[in-house]
Amino acid sequence: MRLKNYGRNQKKRKEYIQQNGLLLVGVDVSKAKDDACIGTLDSGRCRIGFKNARAAFKGFEDAIRKNVFRNKCKRVLVAMFLIVKFYYNL
């Protein structure tokens, strides 16, 4: 289920975020370098930085997969923070 399907119902959105087995990924997108924070509500978080290049995106995807396996997550929620349209490459 996509988070947007919950609409503006804050209670349902909060329940979705607080589920067990949900990996949260926050990405700060910029022109030259992107930063991400990966973790769950229960476990610790890790921060990674990567450039806007295909090889770096592959490393970002691998980091998400490692955290999914390490934390035994069933779902992944990715949220991006951006100001300008630098996310096209991602």
C-alpha positions as CSV (number, residue, x, y, z in Angstrom):
1,M,0.0,0.0,0.0
2,R,1.3,3.4,-0.9
3,L,1.4,6.1,1.8
4,K,-0.5,8.5,-0.5
5,N,-3.5,6.1,-0.4
6,Y,-4.0,7.2,3.2
7,G,-4.6,10.8,2.1
8,R,-4.8,13.4,4.8
9,N,-5.8,11.0,7.6
10,Q,-3.0,11.6,10.1
11,K,-3.9,8.6,12.3
12,K,-3.7,6.1,9.5
13,R,-0.4,7.6,8.2
14,K,1.1,7.4,11.7
15,E,0.0,3.7,12.0
16,Y,1.6,3.0,8.7
17,I,4.9,4.6,9.7
18,Q,5.0,2.8,13.0
19,Q,4.6,-0.7,11.6
20,N,7.2,-3.4,12.4
21,G,9.3,-4.3,9.4
22,L,9.4,-0.9,7.8
23,L,12.7,0.5,6.7
24,L,12.7,4.3,6.5
25,V,15.0,6.1,4.0
26,G,15.3,9.8,3.9
27,V,17.2,11.4,0.9
28,D,18.4,15.0,0.7
29,V,18.9,15.6,-3.0
30,S,21.3,18.3,-4.2
31,K,23.2,19.1,-7.4
32,A,26.5,17.4,-6.8
33,K,26.0,15.1,-3.9
34,D,23.1,13.4,-2.2
35,D,22.8,12.4,1.4
36,A,20.7,9.6,2.9
37,C,19.7,8.4,6.3
38,I,18.6,4.7,6.5
39,G,17.1,3.0,9.5
40,T,14.0,1.7,11.4
41,L,12.2,3.1,14.4
42,D,13.7,0.4,16.5
43,S,17.3,0.1,15.2
44,G,20.1,2.5,14.7
45,R,20.4,4.6,11.7
46,C,23.3,5.0,9.2
47,R,24.1,8.0,7.0
48,I,25.6,7.7,3.6
49,G,26.6,10.2,0.9
50,F,26.7,9.6,-2.8
51,K,27.3,11.5,-6.0
52,N,24.9,12.0,-8.8
53,A,26.3,9.2,-10.9
54,R,25.1,5.7,-12.0
55,A,27.7,3.8,-10.0
56,A,26.9,5.8,-6.8
57,F,23.1,5.1,-7.3
58,K,24.0,1.4,-7.4
59,G,25.9,1.8,-4.1
60,F,22.9,3.5,-2.6
61,E,20.6,0.7,-3.7
62,D,23.0,-1.8,-2.3
63,A,23.0,0.0,1.1
64,I,19.2,-0.1,1.2
65,R,19.3,-3.9,0.4
66,K,21.8,-4.5,3.1
67,N,19.7,-2.7,5.7
68,V,16.6,-4.5,4.6
69,F,18.4,-7.8,5.2
70,R,20.1,-6.7,8.4
71,N,16.9,-5.3,10.0
72,K,14.6,-8.1,8.5
73,C,12.3,-5.5,6.9
74,K,9.4,-6.3,4.7
75,R,8.8,-2.8,3.3
76,V,10.8,0.3,2.4
77,L,9.6,3.9,2.6
78,V,11.7,6.4,0.7
79,A,11.2,10.2,1.3
80,M,13.1,12.8,-0.7
81,F,13.8,16.4,0.3
82,L,14.5,18.6,-2.7
83,I,14.3,22.2,-3.7
84,V,15.1,22.1,-7.4
85,K,14.7,19.3,-10.0
86,F,18.0,17.5,-9.3
87,Y,16.1,14.3,-8.5
88,Y,15.7,13.4,-12.2
89,N,18.9,11.3,-12.2
90,L,17.9,9.4,-9.0
